[in-house]
Amino acid sequence: MSVPETPGIPRDPDTPTELRARIEHTRRELGDTLEELAAKADLKSRAQQKASEAMRTGRSKARPLAMAAGGVVLALGLAAALVLYRRQQGHH
Protein backbone atom coordinates (compact mmCIF):
# COMPACT_ATOMS: atom_id res chain seq x y z
CA MET A 1 0.00 0.00 0.00
CA SER A 2 1.39 3.36 -1.02
CA VAL A 3 1.55 6.32 1.35
CA PRO A 4 0.13 9.45 -0.30
CA GLU A 5 2.36 12.49 -0.72
CA THR A 6 1.78 15.16 1.94
CA PRO A 7 3.49 18.52 1.57
CA GLY A 8 6.07 19.07 4.32
CA ILE A 9 5.98 15.47 5.56
CA PRO A 10 8.33 12.86 4.13
CA ARG A 11 6.72 9.85 2.42
CA ASP A 12 8.58 7.47 4.78
CA PRO A 13 9.08 9.39 8.06
CA ASP A 14 12.51 8.88 9.61
CA THR A 15 11.94 10.51 12.99
CA PRO A 16 9.23 10.22 15.62
CA THR A 17 8.30 13.87 14.94
CA GLU A 18 7.79 13.18 11.23
CA LEU A 19 5.78 10.05 12.08
CA ARG A 20 3.59 12.01 14.51
CA ALA A 21 3.01 14.66 11.84
CA ARG A 22 1.97 11.95 9.36
CA ILE A 23 -0.36 10.38 11.95
CA GLU A 24 -1.93 13.75 12.82
CA HIS A 25 -2.44 14.56 9.14
CA THR A 26 -4.07 11.16 8.59
CA ARG A 27 -6.36 11.67 11.61
CA ARG A 28 -7.51 15.05 10.26
CA GLU A 29 -8.21 13.53 6.85
CA LEU A 30 -10.10 10.65 8.46
CA GLY A 31 -12.12 13.09 10.58
CA ASP A 32 -13.02 15.12 7.50
CA THR A 33 -14.01 11.97 5.64
CA LEU A 34 -16.19 10.81 8.53
CA GLU A 35 -17.91 14.21 8.69
CA GLU A 36 -18.63 14.05 4.96
CA LEU A 37 -20.03 10.53 5.28
CA ALA A 38 -22.19 11.54 8.25
CA ALA A 39 -23.56 14.50 6.29
CA LYS A 40 -24.37 12.24 3.34
CA ALA A 41 -26.04 9.69 5.59
CA ASP A 42 -28.06 12.45 7.23
CA LEU A 43 -29.18 13.72 3.81
CA LYS A 44 -30.21 10.22 2.85
CA SER A 45 -32.22 9.72 6.04
CA ARG A 46 -33.88 13.12 5.65
CA ALA A 47 -34.79 12.30 2.05
CA GLN A 48 -36.26 8.97 3.15
CA GLN A 49 -38.23 10.73 5.88
CA LYS A 50 -39.58 13.28 3.37
CA ALA A 51 -40.55 10.46 1.01
CA SER A 52 -42.41 8.67 3.82
CA GLU A 53 -44.23 11.87 4.73
CA ALA A 54 -45.20 12.42 1.10
CA MET A 55 -46.52 8.87 0.88
CA ARG A 56 -48.61 9.34 4.02
CA THR A 57 -49.93 12.68 2.76
CA GLY A 58 -50.71 11.16 -0.62
CA ARG A 59 -52.55 8.27 0.96
CA SER A 60 -54.58 10.51 3.26
CA LYS A 61 -55.63 12.61 0.26
CA ALA A 62 -56.28 9.53 -1.87
CA ARG A 63 -58.90 8.09 0.50
CA PRO A 64 -61.43 10.94 0.15
CA LEU A 65 -60.78 11.02 -3.58
CA ALA A 66 -61.41 7.28 -3.87
CA MET A 67 -64.58 7.60 -1.81
CA ALA A 68 -65.83 10.43 -4.05
CA ALA A 69 -65.02 8.41 -7.15
CA GLY A 70 -66.85 5.44 -5.67
CA GLY A 71 -69.86 7.66 -5.02
CA VAL A 72 -69.86 8.84 -8.64
CA VAL A 73 -69.65 5.25 -9.91
CA LEU A 74 -72.49 4.26 -7.59
CA ALA A 75 -74.64 7.19 -8.77
CA LEU A 76 -73.97 6.34 -12.42
CA GLY A 77 -74.83 2.70 -11.76
CA LEU A 78 -78.10 3.67 -10.09
CA ALA A 79 -78.95 6.03 -12.95
CA ALA A 80 -78.26 3.29 -15.50
CA ALA A 81 -80.38 0.85 -13.50
CA LEU A 82 -83.22 3.39 -13.37
CA VAL A 83 -83.04 3.93 -17.16
CA LEU A 84 -83.13 0.18 -17.78
CA TYR A 85 -86.00 -0.27 -15.34
CA ARG A 86 -88.03 2.47 -17.02
CA ARG A 87 -87.38 0.97 -20.45
CA GLN A 88 -88.61 -2.40 -19.23
CA GLN A 89 -91.71 -0.71 -17.79
CA GLY A 90 -92.41 0.98 -21.09
CA HIS A 91 -91.47 4.53 -20.07
CA HIS A 92 -89.31 5.94 -22.84
C-alpha positions in Angstrom: 0.0 0.0 0.0 1.4 3.4 -1.0 1.6 6.3 1.4 0.1 9.5 -0.3 2.4 12.5 -0.7 1.8 15.2 1.9 3.5 18.5 1.6 6.1 19.1 4.3 6.0 15.5 5.6 8.3 12.9 4.1 6.7 9.9 2.4 8.6 7.5 4.8 9.1 9.4 8.1 12.5 8.9 9.6 11.9 10.5 13.0 9.2 10.2 15.6 8.3 13.9 14.9 7.8 13.2 11.2 5.8 10.1 12.1 3.6 12.0 14.5 3.0 14.7 11.8 2.0 11.9 9.4 -0.4 10.4 12.0 -1.9 13.7 12.8 -2.4 14.6 9.1 -4.1 11.2 8.6 -6.4 11.7 11.6 -7.5 15.1 10.3 -8.2 13.5 6.9 -10.1 10.7 8.5 -12.1 13.1 10.6 -13.0 15.1 7.5 -14.0 12.0 5.6 -16.2 10.8 8.5 -17.9 14.2 8.7 -18.6 14.0 5.0 -20.0 10.5 5.3 -22.2 11.5 8.3 -23.6 14.5 6.3 -24.4 12.2 3.3 -26.0 9.7 5.6 -28.1 12.5 7.2 -29.2 13.7 3.8 -30.2 10.2 2.8 -32.2 9.7 6.0 -33.9 13.1 5.7 -34.8 12.3 2.0 -36.3 9.0 3.2 -38.2 10.7 5.9 -39.6 13.3 3.4 -40.6 10.5 1.0 -42.4 8.7 3.8 -44.2 11.9 4.7 -45.2 12.4 1.1 -46.5 8.9 0.9 -48.6 9.3 4.0 -49.9 12.7 2.8 -50.7 11.2 -0.6 -52.5 8.3 1.0 -54.6 10.5 3.3 -55.6 12.6 0.3 -56.3 9.5 -1.9 -58.9 8.1 0.5 -61.4 10.9 0.2 -60.8 11.0 -3.6 -61.4 7.3 -3.9 -64.6 7.6 -1.8 -65.8 10.4 -4.0 -65.0 8.4 -7.2 -66.8 5.4 -5.7 -69.9 7.7 -5.0 -69.9 8.8 -8.6 -69.7 5.3 -9.9 -72.5 4.3 -7.6 -74.6 7.2 -8.8 -74.0 6.3 -12.4 -74.8 2.7 -11.8 -78.1 3.7 -10.1 -79.0 6.0 -13.0 -78.3 3.3 -15.5 -80.4 0.8 -13.5 -83.2 3.4 -13.4 -83.0 3.9 -17.2 -83.1 0.2 -17.8 -86.0 -0.3 -15.3 -88.0 2.5 -17.0 -87.4 1.0 -20.4 -88.6 -2.4 -19.2 -91.7 -0.7 -17.8 -92.4 1.0 -21.1 -91.5 4.5 -20.1 -89.3 5.9 -22.8 
